[in-house]
Amino acid sequence: MGEETQAVESSSKYTPRTVPTCVVIQAKETHMGKQGLPYFRGVSATSAGAQGLCMHLLTIPPGGRGKAHLHANHETTIYILSGEAEMWYGERLQQHLVVHAGDLLYIPAGMPHLPANCSDAEPCTAVVARTDPNEQESVILLPALNREAV
């Protein structure tokens, strides 16, 4: 984990304290997120001791689609590395957008959304950053909305 113990001077004596340090994460392992999509291992509280953010890679397979969800109290920014994705968003997923390689997408905290890959042949890969260091804890699934996105 991204911490090391150092001796810190306190009241004329040294006491051990855990301080954050730099960590390299190999994005080789994947796990299935609550959203129904495969995420590569990334920076989080668990992997690096992050306290205010998480960041990981996401690849939506051709024709893949996540589950309707929101992130309570946490903002999300997504940078599309390759491919194309679409997203339904809003209270009833009534709004729609498409993002392409090179686009940045911002999703405010508490915004219901459902991502999908537009292509039947090409995966969509993106870097996802969120203001939630615990990665999946703020994910709230919205199963009633899964039928809303066309």
Contacts in CASP RR format, 6 or more apart in sequence:
PFRMAT RR
TARGET T0000
AUTHOR 0000-0000-0000
METHOD contacts of the structure
MODEL  1
MGEETQAVESSSKYTPRTVPTCVVIQAKETHMGKQGLPYFRGVSATSAGA
QGLCMHLLTIPPGGRGKAHLHANHETTIYILSGEAEMWYGERLQQHLVVH
AGDLLYIPAGMPHLPANCSDAEPCTAVVARTDPNEQESVILLPALNREAV
1 23 0 8 1.000
1 46 0 8 1.000
1 47 0 8 1.000
1 48 0 8 1.000
1 49 0 8 1.000
2 20 0 8 1.000
2 21 0 8 1.000
2 22 0 8 1.000
2 23 0 8 1.000
2 48 0 8 1.000
2 49 0 8 1.000
3 18 0 8 1.000
3 19 0 8 1.000
3 20 0 8 1.000
3 21 0 8 1.000
3 49 0 8 1.000
4 18 0 8 1.000
4 19 0 8 1.000
4 21 0 8 1.000
5 16 0 8 1.000
5 17 0 8 1.000
5 18 0 8 1.000
5 19 0 8 1.000
6 16 0 8 1.000
6 17 0 8 1.000
6 19 0 8 1.000
7 14 0 8 1.000
7 15 0 8 1.000
7 16 0 8 1.000
7 17 0 8 1.000
8 14 0 8 1.000
8 15 0 8 1.000
8 16 0 8 1.000
8 17 0 8 1.000
8 19 0 8 1.000
20 49 0 8 1.000
20 51 0 8 1.000
23 43 0 8 1.000
23 47 0 8 1.000
23 48 0 8 1.000
23 49 0 8 1.000
25 41 0 8 1.000
25 42 0 8 1.000
25 43 0 8 1.000
25 47 0 8 1.000
25 48 0 8 1.000
26 41 0 8 1.000
27 40 0 8 1.000
27 41 0 8 1.000
27 42 0 8 1.000
27 56 0 8 1.000
27 57 0 8 1.000
28 40 0 8 1.000
28 41 0 8 1.000
29 40 0 8 1.000
29 41 0 8 1.000
30 38 0 8 1.000
30 39 0 8 1.000
30 40 0 8 1.000
30 41 0 8 1.000
31 38 0 8 1.000
31 39 0 8 1.000
31 41 0 8 1.000
32 38 0 8 1.000
32 39 0 8 1.000
33 39 0 8 1.000
33 136 0 8 1.000
33 139 0 8 1.000
34 67 0 8 1.000
34 69 0 8 1.000
34 136 0 8 1.000
34 139 0 8 1.000
34 141 0 8 1.000
35 66 0 8 1.000
35 67 0 8 1.000
35 69 0 8 1.000
35 115 0 8 1.000
35 139 0 8 1.000
35 141 0 8 1.000
36 66 0 8 1.000
36 67 0 8 1.000
37 58 0 8 1.000
37 60 0 8 1.000
37 64 0 8 1.000
37 66 0 8 1.000
37 115 0 8 1.000
38 58 0 8 1.000
38 59 0 8 1.000
38 61 0 8 1.000
39 56 0 8 1.000
39 57 0 8 1.000
39 58 0 8 1.000
39 128 0 8 1.000
39 135 0 8 1.000
40 56 0 8 1.000
40 57 0 8 1.000
40 58 0 8 1.000
40 59 0 8 1.000
41 47 0 8 1.000
41 56 0 8 1.000
42 48 0 8 1.000
42 54 0 8 1.000
42 55 0 8 1.000
42 56 0 8 1.000
42 57 0 8 1.000
43 50 0 8 1.000
43 53 0 8 1.000
43 54 0 8 1.000
43 55 0 8 1.000
43 56 0 8 1.000
44 50 0 8 1.000
44 54 0 8 1.000
44 56 0 8 1.000
44 133 0 8 1.000
44 134 0 8 1.000
44 135 0 8 1.000
45 51 0 8 1.000
45 54 0 8 1.000
45 133 0 8 1.000
45 134 0 8 1.000
45 135 0 8 1.000
46 134 0 8 1.000
46 135 0 8 1.000
49 133 0 8 1.000
50 133 0 8 1.000
51 133 0 8 1.000
52 131 0 8 1.000
52 132 0 8 1.000
52 133 0 8 1.000
53 129 0 8 1.000
53 130 0 8 1.000
53 131 0 8 1.000
53 132 0 8 1.000
53 133 0 8 1.000
54 129 0 8 1.000
54 130 0 8 1.000
54 132 0 8 1.000
54 133 0 8 1.000
54 134 0 8 1.000
54 135 0 8 1.000
55 127 0 8 1.000
55 128 0 8 1.000
55 129 0 8 1.000
55 130 0 8 1.000
56 127 0 8 1.000
56 128 0 8 1.000
56 135 0 8 1.000
57 125 0 8 1.000
57 126 0 8 1.000
57 127 0 8 1.000
57 128 0 8 1.000
58 78 0 8 1.000
58 125 0 8 1.000
58 126 0 8 1.000
58 127 0 8 1.000
58 128 0 8 1.000
59 123 0 8 1.000
59 124 0 8 1.000
59 125 0 8 1.000
59 126 0 8 1.000
60 66 0 8 1.000
60 85 0 8 1.000
60 115 0 8 1.000
60 116 0 8 1.000
60 117 0 8 1.000
60 123 0 8 1.000
60 124 0 8 1.000
60 125 0 8 1.000
60 126 0 8 1.000
61 117 0 8 1.000
61 123 0 8 1.000
62 117 0 8 1.000
62 119 0 8 1.000
62 120 0 8 1.000
62 121 0 8 1.000
62 122 0 8 1.000
62 123 0 8 1.000
63 116 0 8 1.000
63 117 0 8 1.000
63 118 0 8 1.000
63 119 0 8 1.000
63 120 0 8 1.000
64 116 0 8 1.000
64 117 0 8 1.000
65 114 0 8 1.000
65 115 0 8 1.000
65 116 0 8 1.000
65 117 0 8 1.000
65 149 0 8 1.000
66 114 0 8 1.000
66 115 0 8 1.000
66 116 0 8 1.000
67 114 0 8 1.000
67 141 0 8 1.000
67 142 0 8 1.000
67 143 0 8 1.000
67 146 0 8 1.000
68 88 0 8 1.000
68 93 0 8 1.000
68 112 0 8 1.000
68 113 0 8 1.000
68 114 0 8 1.000
68 141 0 8 1.000
68 142 0 8 1.000
68 143 0 8 1.000
68 144 0 8 1.000
68 145 0 8 1.000
68 146 0 8 1.000
68 148 0 8 1.000
68 149 0 8 1.000
69 112 0 8 1.000
69 113 0 8 1.000
69 114 0 8 1.000
69 139 0 8 1.000
69 140 0 8 1.000
69 141 0 8 1.000
69 142 0 8 1.000
70 110 0 8 1.000
70 111 0 8 1.000
70 112 0 8 1.000
70 113 0 8 1.000
70 139 0 8 1.000
70 140 0 8 1.000
70 142 0 8 1.000
71 107 0 8 1.000
71 109 0 8 1.000
71 110 0 8 1.000
71 111 0 8 1.000
71 130 0 8 1.000
71 132 0 8 1.000
71 138 0 8 1.000
71 139 0 8 1.000
71 140 0 8 1.000
72 109 0 8 1.000
72 110 0 8 1.000
72 138 0 8 1.000
72 140 0 8 1.000
73 109 0 8 1.000
73 110 0 8 1.000
73 132 0 8 1.000
73 138 0 8 1.000
74 109 0 8 1.000
74 110 0 8 1.000
74 130 0 8 1.000
74 131 0 8 1.000
74 132 0 8 1.000
74 138 0 8 1.000
75 106 0 8 1.000
75 107 0 8 1.000
75 108 0 8 1.000
75 109 0 8 1.000
75 130 0 8 1.000
75 131 0 8 1.000
76 106 0 8 1.000
76 107 0 8 1.000
76 128 0 8 1.000
76 129 0 8 1.000
76 130 0 8 1.000
76 131 0 8 1.000
77 104 0 8 1.000
77 105 0 8 1.000
77 106 0 8 1.000
77 107 0 8 1.000
77 128 0 8 1.000
77 129 0 8 1.000
77 130 0 8 1.000
78 99 0 8 1.000
78 104 0 8 1.000
78 105 0 8 1.000
78 107 0 8 1.000
78 126 0 8 1.000
78 127 0 8 1.000
78 128 0 8 1.000
78 129 0 8 1.000
79 102 0 8 1.000
79 103 0 8 1.000
79 104 0 8 1.000
79 105 0 8 1.000
79 126 0 8 1.000
79 127 0 8 1.000
80 99 0 8 1.000
80 100 0 8 1.000
80 101 0 8 1.000
80 102 0 8 1.000
80 103 0 8 1.000
80 104 0 8 1.000
80 105 0 8 1.000
80 124 0 8 1.000
80 125 0 8 1.000
80 126 0 8 1.000
81 101 0 8 1.000
81 102 0 8 1.000
81 125 0 8 1.000
81 126 0 8 1.000
81 127 0 8 1.000
82 101 0 8 1.000
82 122 0 8 1.000
82 123 0 8 1.000
82 124 0 8 1.000
82 125 0 8 1.000
83 100 0 8 1.000
83 101 0 8 1.000
83 117 0 8 1.000
83 119 0 8 1.000
83 122 0 8 1.000
83 123 0 8 1.000
83 124 0 8 1.000
83 125 0 8 1.000
84 98 0 8 1.000
84 99 0 8 1.000
84 100 0 8 1.000
84 101 0 8 1.000
84 117 0 8 1.000
84 118 0 8 1.000
84 119 0 8 1.000
84 122 0 8 1.000
84 124 0 8 1.000
85 98 0 8 1.000
85 99 0 8 1.000
85 115 0 8 1.000
85 116 0 8 1.000
85 117 0 8 1.000
85 118 0 8 1.000
85 124 0 8 1.000
85 126 0 8 1.000
86 96 0 8 1.000
86 97 0 8 1.000
86 98 0 8 1.000
86 99 0 8 1.000
86 115 0 8 1.000
86 116 0 8 1.000
86 117 0 8 1.000
86 118 0 8 1.000
87 96 0 8 1.000
87 97 0 8 1.000
87 98 0 8 1.000
87 99 0 8 1.000
87 105 0 8 1.000
87 113 0 8 1.000
87 114 0 8 1.000
87 115 0 8 1.000
87 116 0 8 1.000
88 94 0 8 1.000
88 95 0 8 1.000
88 96 0 8 1.000
88 113 0 8 1.000
88 114 0 8 1.000
88 116 0 8 1.000
88 148 0 8 1.000
88 149 0 8 1.000
88 150 0 8 1.000
89 95 0 8 1.000
89 96 0 8 1.000
89 97 0 8 1.000
89 107 0 8 1.000
89 111 0 8 1.000
89 112 0 8 1.000
89 113 0 8 1.000
89 114 0 8 1.000
90 111 0 8 1.000
90 112 0 8 1.000
90 113 0 8 1.000
91 112 0 8 1.000
92 112 0 8 1.000
92 145 0 8 1.000
92 148 0 8 1.000
93 112 0 8 1.000
93 113 0 8 1.000
93 114 0 8 1.000
93 145 0 8 1.000
93 148 0 8 1.000
93 149 0 8 1.000
94 148 0 8 1.000
97 105 0 8 1.000
98 118 0 8 1.000
99 105 0 8 1.000
107 113 0 8 1.000
109 131 0 8 1.000
112 142 0 8 1.000
112 145 0 8 1.000
114 145 0 8 1.000
114 146 0 8 1.000
114 148 0 8 1.000
114 149 0 8 1.000
116 149 0 8 1.000
117 123 0 8 1.000
117 124 0 8 1.000
118 124 0 8 1.000
130 138 0 8 1.000
132 138 0 8 1.000
END
